[in-house]
């Protein structure tokens, strides 16, 4: 039997870099991977983002991609952690 996945919606608010103040985003969970994605407007320019979070008993990796909606998103940051 394959992995079950679920989808939810969230809201992200940051009046400093989000012209709208708050924007909705989608969240999906498949196994140990959480994917969040959405769009926001900053200085009258629409931007898309996707964040992938993978957590195991020993590690955590958070990867953020940003770019123009409908185009390939570019890697913006990667954060990695390990349990001691």
mmCIF file of the N, C-alpha and C atoms, coordinates in Angstrom:
data_MODEL
# 
_entry.id   MODEL 
# 
loop_
_atom_site.group_PDB 
_atom_site.id 
_atom_site.type_symbol 
_atom_site.label_atom_id 
_atom_site.label_alt_id 
_atom_site.label_comp_id 
_atom_site.label_asym_id 
_atom_site.label_entity_id 
_atom_site.label_seq_id 
_atom_site.pdbx_PDB_ins_code 
_atom_site.Cartn_x 
_atom_site.Cartn_y 
_atom_site.Cartn_z 
_atom_site.occupancy 
_atom_site.B_iso_or_equiv 
_atom_site.pdbx_formal_charge 
_atom_site.auth_seq_id 
_atom_site.auth_comp_id 
_atom_site.auth_asym_id 
_atom_site.auth_atom_id 
_atom_site.pdbx_PDB_model_num 
ATOM 1   N N  . UNK A 1 1  ? 0.840  -1.173 0.000   1.00 0.00 ? 1  UNK A N  1 
ATOM 2   C CA . UNK A 1 1  ? 0.000  0.000  0.000   1.00 0.00 ? 1  UNK A CA 1 
ATOM 3   C C  . UNK A 1 1  ? 0.887  1.238  0.000   1.00 0.00 ? 1  UNK A C  1 
ATOM 4   N N  . UNK A 1 2  ? 0.572  2.258  -0.826  1.00 0.00 ? 2  UNK A N  1 
ATOM 5   C CA . UNK A 1 2  ? 1.374  3.465  -0.948  1.00 0.00 ? 2  UNK A CA 1 
ATOM 6   C C  . UNK A 1 2  ? 1.174  4.409  0.220   1.00 0.00 ? 2  UNK A C  1 
ATOM 7   N N  . UNK A 1 3  ? 2.007  5.443  0.270   1.00 0.00 ? 3  UNK A N  1 
ATOM 8   C CA . UNK A 1 3  ? 1.904  6.442  1.327   1.00 0.00 ? 3  UNK A CA 1 
ATOM 9   C C  . UNK A 1 3  ? 0.644  7.275  1.131   1.00 0.00 ? 3  UNK A C  1 
ATOM 10  N N  . UNK A 1 4  ? -0.009 7.568  2.218   1.00 0.00 ? 4  UNK A N  1 
ATOM 11  C CA . UNK A 1 4  ? -1.154 8.461  2.152   1.00 0.00 ? 4  UNK A CA 1 
ATOM 12  C C  . UNK A 1 4  ? -0.652 9.896  2.214   1.00 0.00 ? 4  UNK A C  1 
ATOM 13  N N  . UNK A 1 5  ? -1.352 10.773 1.519   1.00 0.00 ? 5  UNK A N  1 
ATOM 14  C CA . UNK A 1 5  ? -0.993 12.185 1.600   1.00 0.00 ? 5  UNK A CA 1 
ATOM 15  C C  . UNK A 1 5  ? -2.248 12.984 1.923   1.00 0.00 ? 5  UNK A C  1 
ATOM 16  N N  . UNK A 1 6  ? -2.049 14.153 2.483   1.00 0.00 ? 6  UNK A N  1 
ATOM 17  C CA . UNK A 1 6  ? -3.166 15.024 2.792   1.00 0.00 ? 6  UNK A CA 1 
ATOM 18  C C  . UNK A 1 6  ? -2.820 16.432 2.353   1.00 0.00 ? 6  UNK A C  1 
ATOM 19  N N  . UNK A 1 7  ? -3.855 17.229 2.094   1.00 0.00 ? 7  UNK A N  1 
ATOM 20  C CA . UNK A 1 7  ? -3.657 18.620 1.682   1.00 0.00 ? 7  UNK A CA 1 
ATOM 21  C C  . UNK A 1 7  ? -4.458 19.515 2.600   1.00 0.00 ? 7  UNK A C  1 
ATOM 22  N N  . UNK A 1 8  ? -3.861 20.637 2.961   1.00 0.00 ? 8  UNK A N  1 
ATOM 23  C CA . UNK A 1 8  ? -4.492 21.632 3.811   1.00 0.00 ? 8  UNK A CA 1 
ATOM 24  C C  . UNK A 1 8  ? -4.182 23.009 3.233   1.00 0.00 ? 8  UNK A C  1 
ATOM 25  N N  . UNK A 1 9  ? -4.781 24.016 3.814   1.00 0.00 ? 9  UNK A N  1 
ATOM 26  C CA . UNK A 1 9  ? -4.530 25.395 3.416   1.00 0.00 ? 9  UNK A CA 1 
ATOM 27  C C  . UNK A 1 9  ? -4.129 26.187 4.649   1.00 0.00 ? 9  UNK A C  1 
ATOM 28  N N  . UNK A 1 10 ? -3.274 27.179 4.452   1.00 0.00 ? 10 UNK A N  1 
ATOM 29  C CA . UNK A 1 10 ? -2.842 28.015 5.554   1.00 0.00 ? 10 UNK A CA 1 
ATOM 30  C C  . UNK A 1 10 ? -2.853 29.470 5.144   1.00 0.00 ? 10 UNK A C  1 
ATOM 31  N N  . UNK A 1 11 ? -2.471 30.313 6.069   1.00 0.00 ? 11 UNK A N  1 
ATOM 32  C CA . UNK A 1 11 ? -2.366 31.743 5.788   1.00 0.00 ? 11 UNK A CA 1 
ATOM 33  C C  . UNK A 1 11 ? -1.046 32.245 6.376   1.00 0.00 ? 11 UNK A C  1 
ATOM 34  N N  . UNK A 1 12 ? -0.365 33.060 5.600   1.00 0.00 ? 12 UNK A N  1 
ATOM 35  C CA . UNK A 1 12 ? 0.928  33.615 5.991   1.00 0.00 ? 12 UNK A CA 1 
ATOM 36  C C  . UNK A 1 12 ? 0.796  35.131 5.997   1.00 0.00 ? 12 UNK A C  1 
ATOM 37  N N  . UNK A 1 13 ? 1.203  35.756 7.083   1.00 0.00 ? 13 UNK A N  1 
ATOM 38  C CA . UNK A 1 13 ? 1.079  37.205 7.223   1.00 0.00 ? 13 UNK A CA 1 
ATOM 39  C C  . UNK A 1 13 ? 2.435  37.829 7.538   1.00 0.00 ? 13 UNK A C  1 
ATOM 40  N N  . UNK A 1 14 ? 2.775  38.893 6.812   1.00 0.00 ? 14 UNK A N  1 
ATOM 41  C CA . UNK A 1 14 ? 3.986  39.668 7.067   1.00 0.00 ? 14 UNK A CA 1 
ATOM 42  C C  . UNK A 1 14 ? 3.827  41.005 6.357   1.00 0.00 ? 14 UNK A C  1 
ATOM 43  N N  . UNK A 1 15 ? 3.388  41.996 7.081   1.00 0.00 ? 15 UNK A N  1 
ATOM 44  C CA . UNK A 1 15 ? 3.110  43.300 6.484   1.00 0.00 ? 15 UNK A CA 1 
ATOM 45  C C  . UNK A 1 15 ? 4.368  43.992 5.951   1.00 0.00 ? 15 UNK A C  1 
ATOM 46  N N  . UNK A 1 16 ? 5.557  43.535 6.352   1.00 0.00 ? 16 UNK A N  1 
ATOM 47  C CA . UNK A 1 16 ? 6.795  44.166 5.904   1.00 0.00 ? 16 UNK A CA 1 
ATOM 48  C C  . UNK A 1 16 ? 7.109  43.795 4.455   1.00 0.00 ? 16 UNK A C  1 
ATOM 49  N N  . UNK A 1 17 ? 6.928  42.530 4.061   1.00 0.00 ? 17 UNK A N  1 
ATOM 50  C CA . UNK A 1 17 ? 7.278  42.105 2.697   1.00 0.00 ? 17 UNK A CA 1 
ATOM 51  C C  . UNK A 1 17 ? 6.093  41.586 1.897   1.00 0.00 ? 17 UNK A C  1 
ATOM 52  N N  . UNK A 1 18 ? 4.882  41.698 2.436   1.00 0.00 ? 18 UNK A N  1 
ATOM 53  C CA . UNK A 1 18 ? 3.701  41.231 1.734   1.00 0.00 ? 18 UNK A CA 1 
ATOM 54  C C  . UNK A 1 18 ? 2.745  42.415 1.579   1.00 0.00 ? 18 UNK A C  1 
ATOM 55  N N  . UNK A 1 19 ? 2.625  42.940 0.358   1.00 0.00 ? 19 UNK A N  1 
ATOM 56  C CA . UNK A 1 19 ? 1.776  44.107 0.112   1.00 0.00 ? 19 UNK A CA 1 
ATOM 57  C C  . UNK A 1 19 ? 0.325  43.865 0.539   1.00 0.00 ? 19 UNK A C  1 
ATOM 58  N N  . UNK A 1 20 ? -0.126 42.624 0.484   1.00 0.00 ? 20 UNK A N  1 
ATOM 59  C CA . UNK A 1 20 ? -1.498 42.287 0.854   1.00 0.00 ? 20 UNK A CA 1 
ATOM 60  C C  . UNK A 1 20 ? -1.654 42.096 2.363   1.00 0.00 ? 20 UNK A C  1 
ATOM 61  N N  . UNK A 1 21 ? -0.540 42.049 3.074   1.00 0.00 ? 21 UNK A N  1 
ATOM 62  C CA . UNK A 1 21 ? -0.571 41.790 4.513   1.00 0.00 ? 21 UNK A CA 1 
ATOM 63  C C  . UNK A 1 21 ? -0.570 40.304 4.807   1.00 0.00 ? 21 UNK A C  1 
ATOM 64  N N  . UNK A 1 22 ? -1.546 39.578 4.247   1.00 0.00 ? 22 UNK A N  1 
ATOM 65  C CA . UNK A 1 22 ? -1.650 38.126 4.419   1.00 0.00 ? 22 UNK A CA 1 
ATOM 66  C C  . UNK A 1 22 ? -1.965 37.463 3.077   1.00 0.00 ? 22 UNK A C  1 
ATOM 67  N N  . UNK A 1 23 ? -1.441 36.256 2.882   1.00 0.00 ? 23 UNK A N  1 
ATOM 68  C CA . UNK A 1 23 ? -1.695 35.489 1.665   1.00 0.00 ? 23 UNK A CA 1 
ATOM 69  C C  . UNK A 1 23 ? -1.938 34.032 2.037   1.00 0.00 ? 23 UNK A C  1 
ATOM 70  N N  . UNK A 1 24 ? -2.802 33.387 1.294   1.00 0.00 ? 24 UNK A N  1 
ATOM 71  C CA . UNK A 1 24 ? -3.052 31.969 1.511   1.00 0.00 ? 24 UNK A CA 1 
ATOM 72  C C  . UNK A 1 24 ? -1.977 31.112 0.865   1.00 0.00 ? 24 UNK A C  1 
ATOM 73  N N  . UNK A 1 25 ? -1.849 29.888 1.355   1.00 0.00 ? 25 UNK A N  1 
ATOM 74  C CA . UNK A 1 25 ? -0.922 28.937 0.750   1.00 0.00 ? 25 UNK A CA 1 
ATOM 75  C C  . UNK A 1 25 ? -1.460 27.528 0.939   1.00 0.00 ? 25 UNK A C  1 
ATOM 76  N N  . UNK A 1 26 ? -0.954 26.599 0.129   1.00 0.00 ? 26 UNK A N  1 
ATOM 77  C CA . UNK A 1 26 ? -1.331 25.191 0.207   1.00 0.00 ? 26 UNK A CA 1 
ATOM 78  C C  . UNK A 1 26 ? -0.264 24.412 0.944   1.00 0.00 ? 26 UNK A C  1 
ATOM 79  N N  . UNK A 1 27 ? -0.687 23.387 1.659   1.00 0.00 ? 27 UNK A N  1 
ATOM 80  C CA . UNK A 1 27 ? 0.219  22.506 2.395   1.00 0.00 ? 27 UNK A CA 1 
ATOM 81  C C  . UNK A 1 27 ? -0.136 21.076 2.048   1.00 0.00 ? 27 UNK A C  1 
ATOM 82  N N  . UNK A 1 28 ? 0.867  20.276 1.702   1.00 0.00 ? 28 UNK A N  1 
ATOM 83  C CA . UNK A 1 28 ? 0.626  18.849 1.496   1.00 0.00 ? 28 UNK A CA 1 
ATOM 84  C C  . UNK A 1 28 ? 1.634  18.057 2.322   1.00 0.00 ? 28 UNK A C  1 
ATOM 85  N N  . UNK A 1 29 ? 1.199  16.914 2.788   1.00 0.00 ? 29 UNK A N  1 
ATOM 86  C CA . UNK A 1 29 ? 2.028  16.046 3.611   1.00 0.00 ? 29 UNK A CA 1 
ATOM 87  C C  . UNK A 1 29 ? 2.022  14.657 2.996   1.00 0.00 ? 29 UNK A C  1 
ATOM 88  N N  . UNK A 1 30 ? 3.207  14.131 2.733   1.00 0.00 ? 30 UNK A N  1 
ATOM 89  C CA . UNK A 1 30 ? 3.364  12.776 2.222   1.00 0.00 ? 30 UNK A CA 1 
ATOM 90  C C  . UNK A 1 30 ? 4.513  12.137 2.977   1.00 0.00 ? 30 UNK A C  1 
ATOM 91  N N  . UNK A 1 31 ? 4.201  11.214 3.859   1.00 0.00 ? 31 UNK A N  1 
ATOM 92  C CA . UNK A 1 31 ? 5.248  10.589 4.670   1.00 0.00 ? 31 UNK A CA 1 
ATOM 93  C C  . UNK A 1 31 ? 5.900  11.620 5.566   1.00 0.00 ? 31 UNK A C  1 
ATOM 94  N N  . UNK A 1 32 ? 7.220  11.763 5.442   1.00 0.00 ? 32 UNK A N  1 
ATOM 95  C CA . UNK A 1 32 ? 7.969  12.705 6.276   1.00 0.00 ? 32 UNK A CA 1 
ATOM 96  C C  . UNK A 1 32 ? 8.241  14.028 5.568   1.00 0.00 ? 32 UNK A C  1 
ATOM 97  N N  . UNK A 1 33 ? 7.573  14.273 4.442   1.00 0.00 ? 33 UNK A N  1 
ATOM 98  C CA . UNK A 1 33 ? 7.828  15.483 3.672   1.00 0.00 ? 33 UNK A CA 1 
ATOM 99  C C  . UNK A 1 33 ? 6.606  16.396 3.686   1.00 0.00 ? 33 UNK A C  1 
ATOM 100 N N  . UNK A 1 34 ? 6.835  17.644 4.074   1.00 0.00 ? 34 UNK A N  1 
ATOM 101 C CA . UNK A 1 34 ? 5.805  18.669 4.062   1.00 0.00 ? 34 UNK A CA 1 
ATOM 102 C C  . UNK A 1 34 ? 6.158  19.655 2.956   1.00 0.00 ? 34 UNK A C  1 
ATOM 103 N N  . UNK A 1 35 ? 5.203  19.944 2.073   1.00 0.00 ? 35 UNK A N  1 
ATOM 104 C CA . UNK A 1 35 ? 5.425  20.913 1.004   1.00 0.00 ? 35 UNK A CA 1 
ATOM 105 C C  . UNK A 1 35 ? 4.405  22.032 1.170   1.00 0.00 ? 35 UNK A C  1 
ATOM 106 N N  . UNK A 1 36 ? 4.914  23.256 1.260   1.00 0.00 ? 36 UNK A N  1 
ATOM 107 C CA . UNK A 1 36 ? 4.060  24.436 1.344   1.00 0.00 ? 36 UNK A CA 1 
ATOM 108 C C  . UNK A 1 36 ? 4.354  25.290 0.118   1.00 0.00 ? 36 UNK A C  1 
ATOM 109 N N  . UNK A 1 37 ? 3.290  25.855 -0.482  1.00 0.00 ? 37 UNK A N  1 
ATOM 110 C CA . UNK A 1 37 ? 3.499  26.690 -1.665  1.00 0.00 ? 37 UNK A CA 1 
ATOM 111 C C  . UNK A 1 37 ? 2.417  27.744 -1.765  1.00 0.00 ? 37 UNK A C  1 
ATOM 112 N N  . UNK A 1 38 ? 2.799  28.873 -2.342  1.00 0.00 ? 38 UNK A N  1 
ATOM 113 C CA . UNK A 1 38 ? 1.850  29.958 -2.493  1.00 0.00 ? 38 UNK A CA 1 
ATOM 114 C C  . UNK A 1 38 ? 2.440  31.097 -3.294  1.00 0.00 ? 38 UNK A C  1 
ATOM 115 N N  . UNK A 1 39 ? 1.729  32.209 -3.268  1.00 0.00 ? 39 UNK A N  1 
ATOM 116 C CA . UNK A 1 39 ? 2.171  33.415 -3.956  1.00 0.00 ? 39 UNK A CA 1 
ATOM 117 C C  . UNK A 1 39 ? 1.932  34.607 -3.035  1.00 0.00 ? 39 UNK A C  1 
ATOM 118 N N  . UNK A 1 40 ? 2.730  35.658 -3.225  1.00 0.00 ? 40 UNK A N  1 
ATOM 119 C CA . UNK A 1 40 ? 2.529  36.894 -2.489  1.00 0.00 ? 40 UNK A CA 1 
ATOM 120 C C  . UNK A 1 40 ? 2.962  38.050 -3.364  1.00 0.00 ? 40 UNK A C  1 
ATOM 121 N N  . UNK A 1 41 ? 2.511  39.228 -3.016  1.00 0.00 ? 41 UNK A N  1 
ATOM 122 C CA . UNK A 1 41 ? 2.855  40.420 -3.771  1.00 0.00 ? 41 UNK A CA 1 
ATOM 123 C C  . UNK A 1 41 ? 3.763  41.306 -2.923  1.00 0.00 ? 41 UNK A C  1 
ATOM 124 N N  . UNK A 1 42 ? 4.883  41.736 -3.527  1.00 0.00 ? 42 UNK A N  1 
ATOM 125 C CA . UNK A 1 42 ? 5.832  42.618 -2.855  1.00 0.00 ? 42 UNK A CA 1 
ATOM 126 C C  . UNK A 1 42 ? 6.233  43.713 -3.829  1.00 0.00 ? 42 UNK A C  1 
ATOM 127 N N  . UNK A 1 43 ? 6.048  44.940 -3.451  1.00 0.00 ? 43 UNK A N  1 
ATOM 128 C CA . UNK A 1 43 ? 6.358  46.109 -4.286  1.00 0.00 ? 43 UNK A CA 1 
ATOM 129 C C  . UNK A 1 43 ? 5.698  45.970 -5.665  1.00 0.00 ? 43 UNK A C  1 
ATOM 130 N N  . UNK A 1 44 ? 4.403  45.600 -5.646  1.00 0.00 ? 44 UNK A N  1 
ATOM 131 C CA . UNK A 1 44 ? 3.557  45.467 -6.843  1.00 0.00 ? 44 UNK A CA 1 
ATOM 132 C C  . UNK A 1 44 ? 4.024  44.362 -7.795  1.00 0.00 ? 44 UNK A C  1 
ATOM 133 N N  . UNK A 1 45 ? 4.807  43.409 -7.300  1.00 0.00 ? 45 UNK A N  1 
ATOM 134 C CA . UNK A 1 45 ? 5.278  42.302 -8.140  1.00 0.00 ? 45 UNK A CA 1 
ATOM 135 C C  . UNK A 1 45 ? 4.865  40.983 -7.503  1.00 0.00 ? 45 UNK A C  1 
ATOM 136 N N  . UNK A 1 46 ? 4.162  40.146 -8.255  1.00 0.00 ? 46 UNK A N  1 
ATOM 137 C CA . UNK A 1 46 ? 3.720  38.855 -7.760  1.00 0.00 ? 46 UNK A CA 1 
ATOM 138 C C  . UNK A 1 46 ? 4.881  37.861 -7.768  1.00 0.00 ? 46 UNK A C  1 
ATOM 139 N N  . UNK A 1 47 ? 5.057  37.160 -6.660  1.00 0.00 ? 47 UNK A N  1 
ATOM 140 C CA . UNK A 1 47 ? 6.115  36.167 -6.502  1.00 0.00 ? 47 UNK A CA 1 
ATOM 141 C C  . UNK A 1 47 ? 5.499  34.836 -6.075  1.00 0.00 ? 47 UNK A C  1 
ATOM 142 N N  . UNK A 1 48 ? 6.119  33.744 -6.494  1.00 0.00 ? 48 UNK A N  1 
ATOM 143 C CA . UNK A 1 48 ? 5.694  32.403 -6.084  1.00 0.00 ? 48 UNK A CA 1 
ATOM 144 C C  . UNK A 1 48 ? 6.771  31.814 -5.182  1.00 0.00 ? 48 UNK A C  1 
ATOM 145 N N  . UNK A 1 49 ? 6.355  30.914 -4.294  1.00 0.00 ? 49 UNK A N  1 
ATOM 146 C CA . UNK A 1 49 ? 7.315  30.248 -3.410  1.00 0.00 ? 49 UNK A CA 1 
ATOM 147 C C  . UNK A 1 49 ? 6.883  28.810 -3.164  1.00 0.00 ? 49 UNK A C  1 
ATOM 148 N N  . UNK A 1 50 ? 7.855  27.975 -2.882  1.00 0.00 ? 50 UNK A N  1 
ATOM 149 C CA . UNK A 1 50 ? 7.616  26.579 -2.494  1.00 0.00 ? 50 UNK A CA 1 
ATOM 150 C C  . UNK A 1 50 ? 8.669  26.221 -1.452  1.00 0.00 ? 50 UNK A C  1 
ATOM 151 N N  . UNK A 1 51 ? 8.221  25.647 -0.354  1.00 0.00 ? 51 UNK A N  1 
ATOM 152 C CA . UNK A 1 51 ? 9.115  25.252 0.731   1.00 0.00 ? 51 UNK A CA 1 
ATOM 153 C C  . UNK A 1 51 ? 8.927  23.757 0.981   1.00 0.00 ? 51 UNK A C  1 
ATOM 154 N N  . UNK A 1 52 ? 10.021 23.048 1.032   1.00 0.00 ? 52 UNK A N  1 
ATOM 155 C CA . UNK A 1 52 ? 9.989  21.599 1.265   1.00 0.00 ? 52 UNK A CA 1 
ATOM 156 C C  . UNK A 1 52 ? 10.687 21.333 2.595   1.00 0.00 ? 52 UNK A C  1 
ATOM 157 N N  . UNK A 1 53 ? 9.978  20.668 3.500   1.00 0.00 ? 53 UNK A N  1 
ATOM 158 C CA . UNK A 1 53 ? 10.503 20.355 4.827   1.00 0.00 ? 53 UNK A CA 1 
ATOM 159 C C  . UNK A 1 53 ? 10.476 18.838 5.004   1.00 0.00 ? 53 UNK A C  1 
ATOM 160 N N  . UNK A 1 54 ? 11.654 18.257 5.220   1.00 0.00 ? 54 UNK A N  1 
ATOM 161 C CA . UNK A 1 54 ? 11.769 16.818 5.447   1.00 0.00 ? 54 UNK A CA 1 
ATOM 162 C C  . UNK A 1 54 ? 12.363 16.602 6.830   1.00 0.00 ? 54 UNK A C  1 
ATOM 163 N N  . UNK A 1 55 ? 11.670 15.807 7.648   1.00 0.00 ? 55 UNK A N  1 
ATOM 164 C CA . UNK A 1 55 ? 12.095 15.559 9.020   1.00 0.00 ? 55 UNK A CA 1 
ATOM 165 C C  . UNK A 1 55 ? 12.179 14.055 9.253   1.00 0.00 ? 55 UNK A C  1 
ATOM 166 N N  . UNK A 1 56 ? 13.312 13.619 9.806   1.00 0.00 ? 56 UNK A N  1 
ATOM 167 C CA . UNK A 1 56 ? 13.470 12.234 10.235  1.00 0.00 ? 56 UNK A CA 1 
ATOM 168 C C  . UNK A 1 56 ? 13.786 12.255 11.728  1.00 0.00 ? 56 UNK A C  1 
ATOM 169 N N  . UNK A 1 57 ? 14.062 11.114 12.322  1.00 0.00 ? 57 UNK A N  1 
ATOM 170 C CA . UNK A 1 57 ? 14.419 11.074 13.739  1.00 0.00 ? 57 UNK A CA 1 
ATOM 171 C C  . UNK A 1 57 ? 15.733 11.797 14.013  1.00 0.00 ? 57 UNK A C  1 
ATOM 172 N N  . UNK A 1 58 ? 16.625 11.836 13.023  1.00 0.00 ? 58 UNK A N  1 
ATOM 173 C CA . UNK A 1 58 ? 17.952 12.416 13.221  1.00 0.00 ? 58 UNK A CA 1 
ATOM 174 C C  . UNK A 1 58 ? 18.186 13.740 12.496  1.00 0.00 ? 58 UNK A C  1 
ATOM 175 N N  . UNK A 1 59 ? 17.418 14.048 11.439  1.00 0.00 ? 59 UNK A N  1 
ATOM 176 C CA . UNK A 1 59 ? 17.718 15.225 10.623  1.00 0.00 ? 59 UNK A CA 1 
ATOM 177 C C  . UNK A 1 59 ? 16.472 16.029 10.276  1.00 0.00 ? 59 UNK A C  1 
ATOM 178 N N  . UNK A 1 60 ? 16.720 17.269 9.856   1.00 0.00 ? 60 UNK A N  1 
ATOM 179 C CA . UNK A 1 60 ? 15.685 18.149 9.348   1.00 0.00 ? 60 UNK A CA 1 
ATOM 180 C C  . UNK A 1 60 ? 16.310 18.950 8.218   1.00 0.00 ? 60 UNK A C  1 
ATOM 181 N N  . UNK A 1 61 ? 15.614 19.023 7.075   1.00 0.00 ? 61 UNK A N  1 
ATOM 182 C CA . UNK A 1 61 ? 16.073 19.853 5.967   1.00 0.00 ? 61 UNK A CA 1 
ATOM 183 C C  . UNK A 1 61 ? 14.901 20.698 5.492   1.00 0.00 ? 61 UNK A C  1 
ATOM 184 N N  . UNK A 1 62 ? 15.115 22.011 5.418   1.00 0.00 ? 62 UNK A N  1 
ATOM 185 C CA . UNK A 1 62 ? 14.109 22.958 4.951   1.00 0.00 ? 62 UNK A CA 1 
ATOM 186 C C  . UNK A 1 62 ? 14.688 23.671 3.735   1.00 0.00 ? 62 UNK A C  1 
ATOM 187 N N  . UNK A 1 63 ? 14.007 23.560 2.579   1.00 0.00 ? 63 UNK A N  1 
ATOM 188 C CA . UNK A 1 63 ? 14.487 24.151 1.340   1.00 0.00 ? 63 UNK A CA 1 
ATOM 189 C C  . UNK A 1 63 ? 13.432 25.104 0.801   1.00 0.00 ? 63 UNK A C  1 
ATOM 190 N N  . UNK A 1 64 ? 13.833 26.332 0.462   1.00 0.00 ? 64 UNK A N  1 
ATOM 191 C CA . UNK A 1 64 ? 12.919 27.359 -0.022  1.00 0.00 ? 64 UNK A CA 1 
ATOM 192 C C  . UNK A 1 64 ? 13.288 27.743 -1.448  1.00 0.00 ? 64 UNK A C  1 
ATOM 193 N N  . UNK A 1 65 ? 12.269 27.764 -2.316  1.00 0.00 ? 65 UNK A N  1 
ATOM 194 C CA . UNK A 1 65 ? 12.424 28.184 -3.707  1.00 0.00 ? 65 UNK A CA 1 
ATOM 195 C C  . UNK A 1 65 ? 11.515 29.379 -3.941  1.00 0.00 ? 65 UNK A C  1 
ATOM 196 N N  . UNK A 1 66 ? 12.004 30.395 -4.678  1.00 0.00 ? 66 UNK A N  1 
ATOM 197 C CA . UNK A 1 66 ? 11.243 31.615 -4.960  1.00 0.00 ? 66 UNK A CA 1 
ATOM 198 C C  . UNK A 1 66 ? 11.438 31.987 -6.428  1.00 0.00 ? 66 UNK A C  1 
ATOM 199 N N  . UNK A 1 67 ? 10.398 32.570 -7.035  1.00 0.00 ? 67 UNK A N  1 
ATOM 200 C CA . UNK A 1 67 ? 10.530 33.050 -8.404  1.00 0.00 ? 67 UNK A CA 1 
ATOM 201 C C  . UNK A 1 67 ? 9.225  33.569 -8.956  1.00 0.00 ? 67 UNK A C  1 
ATOM 202 N N  . UNK A 1 68 ? 9.216  33.766 -10.257 1.00 0.00 ? 68 UNK A N  1 
ATOM 203 C CA . UNK A 1 68 ? 8.027  34.257 -10.936 1.00 0.00 ? 68 UNK A CA 1 
ATOM 204 C C  . UNK A 1 68 ? 7.004  33.137 -11.071 1.00 0.00 ? 68 UNK A C  1 
ATOM 205 N N  . UNK A 1 69 ? 5.733  33.431 -10.810 1.00 0.00 ? 69 UNK A N  1 
ATOM 206 C CA . UNK A 1 69 ? 4.685  32.420 -10.955 1.00 0.00 ? 69 UNK A CA 1 
ATOM 207 C C  . UNK A 1 69 ? 4.681  31.818 -12.367 1.00 0.00 ? 69 UNK A C  1 
ATOM 208 N N  . UNK A 1 70 ? 4.526  30.512 -12.439 1.00 0.00 ? 70 UNK A N  1 
ATOM 209 C CA . UNK A 1 70 ? 4.471  29.827 -13.725 1.00 0.00 ? 70 UNK A CA 1 
ATOM 210 C C  . UNK A 1 70 ? 5.822  29.517 -14.338 1.00 0.00 ? 70 UNK A C  1 
ATOM 211 N N  . UNK A 1 71 ? 6.903  29.921 -13.678 1.00 0.00 ? 71 UNK A N  1 
ATOM 212 C CA . UNK A 1 71 ? 8.258  29.653 -14.179 1.00 0.00 ? 71 UNK A CA 1 
ATOM 213 C C  . UNK A 1 71 ? 8.988  28.786 -13.160 1.00 0.00 ? 71 UNK A C  1 
ATOM 214 N N  . UNK A 1 72 ? 10.154 28.277 -13.552 1.00 0.00 ? 72 UNK A N  1 
ATOM 215 C CA . UNK A 1 72 ? 10.963 27.496 -12.619 1.00 0.00 ? 72 UNK A CA 1 
ATOM 216 C C  . UNK A 1 72 ? 11.377 28.383 -11.452 1.00 0.00 ? 72 UNK A C  1 
ATOM 217 N N  . UNK A 1 73 ? 11.136 27.907 -10.242 1.00 0.00 ? 73 UNK A N  1 
ATOM 218 C CA . UNK A 1 73 ? 11.527 28.654 -9.058  1.00 0.00 ? 73 UNK A CA 1 
ATOM 219 C C  . UNK A 1 73 ? 13.000 28.395 -8.765  1.00 0.00 ? 73 UNK A C  1 
ATOM 220 N N  . UNK A 1 74 ? 13.666 29.389 -8.231  1.00 0.00 ? 74 UNK A N  1 
ATOM 221 C CA . UNK A 1 74 ? 15.099 29.297 -7.933  1.00 0.00 ? 74 UNK A CA 1 
ATOM 222 C C  . UNK A 1 74 ? 15.316 29.036 -6.443  1.00 0.00 ? 74 UNK A C  1 
ATOM 223 N N  . UNK A 1 75 ? 16.340 28.259 -6.160  1.00 0.00 ? 75 UNK A N  1 
ATOM 224 C CA . UNK A 1 75 ? 16.702 27.969 -4.766  1.00 0.00 ? 75 UNK A CA 1 
ATOM 225 C C  . UNK A 1 75 ? 17.063 29.265 -4.059  1.00 0.00 ? 75 UNK A C  1 
ATOM 226 N N  . UNK A 1 76 ? 16.384 29.530 -2.942  1.00 0.00 ? 76 UNK A N  1 
ATOM 227 C CA . UNK A 1 76 ? 16.653 30.742 -2.159  1.00 0.00 ? 76 UNK A CA 1 
ATOM 228 C C  . UNK A 1 76 ? 17.448 30.419 -0.902  1.00 0.00 ? 76 UNK A C  1 
ATOM 229 N N  . UNK A 1 77 ? 17.123 29.274 -0.259  1.00 0.00 ? 77 UNK A N  1 
ATOM 230 C CA . UNK A 1 77 ? 17.861 28.906 0.952   1.00 0.00 ? 77 UNK A CA 1 
ATOM 231 C C  . UNK A 1 77 ? 17.637 27.436 1.292   1.00 0.00 ? 77 UNK A C  1 
ATOM 232 N N  . UNK A 1 78 ? 18.607 26.892 2.004   1.00 0.00 ? 78 UNK A N  1 
ATOM 233 C CA . UNK A 1 78 ? 18.518 25.537 2.536   1.00 0.00 ? 78 UNK A CA 1 
ATOM 234 C C  . UNK A 1 78 ? 19.007 25.586 3.974   1.00 0.00 ? 78 UNK A C  1 
ATOM 235 N N  . UNK A 1 79 ? 18.205 25.018 4.878   1.00 0.00 ? 79 UNK A N  1 
ATOM 236 C CA . UNK A 1 79 ? 18.580 24.937 6.274   1.00 0.00 ? 79 UNK A CA 1 
ATOM 237 C C  . UNK A 1 79 ? 18.608 23.462 6.646   1.00 0.00 ? 79 UNK A C  1 
ATOM 238 N N  . UNK A 1 80 ? 19.694 23.017 7.249   1.00 0.00 ? 80 UNK A N  1 
ATOM 239 C CA . UNK A 1 80 ? 19.816 21.618 7.658   1.00 0.00 ? 80 UNK A CA 1 
ATOM 240 C C  . UNK A 1 80 ? 20.154 21.554 9.133   1.00 0.00 ? 80 UNK A C  1 
ATOM 241 N N  . UNK A 1 81 ? 19.599 20.556 9.791   1.00 0.00 ? 81 UNK A N  1 
ATOM 242 C CA . UNK A 1 81 ? 19.890 20.350 11.200  1.00 0.00 ? 81 UNK A CA 1 
ATOM 243 C C  . UNK A 1 81 ? 19.994 18.866 11.498  1.00 0.00 ? 81 UNK A C  1 
ATOM 244 N N  . UNK A 1 82 ? 20.757 18.556 12.536  1.00 0.00 ? 82 UNK A N  1 
ATOM 245 C CA . UNK A 1 82 ? 20.894 17.171 12.984  1.00 0.00 ? 82 UNK A CA 1 
ATOM 246 C C  . UNK A 1 82 ? 20.680 17.115 14.482  1.00 0.00 ? 82 UNK A C  1 
ATOM 247 N N  . UNK A 1 83 ? 20.146 15.992 14.919  1.00 0.00 ? 83 UNK A N  1 
ATOM 248 C CA . UNK A 1 83 ? 19.919 15.784 16.348  1.00 0.00 ? 83 UNK A CA 1 
ATOM 249 C C  . UNK A 1 83 ? 21.223 15.319 16.980  1.00 0.00 ? 83 UNK A C  1 
ATOM 250 N N  . UNK A 1 84 ? 21.495 15.838 18.144  1.00 0.00 ? 84 UNK A N  1 
ATOM 251 C CA . UNK A 1 84 ? 22.710 15.442 18.863  1.00 0.00 ? 84 UNK A CA 1 
ATOM 252 C C  . UNK A 1 84 ? 22.380 14.470 19.957  1.00 0.00 ? 84 UNK A C  1 
# 
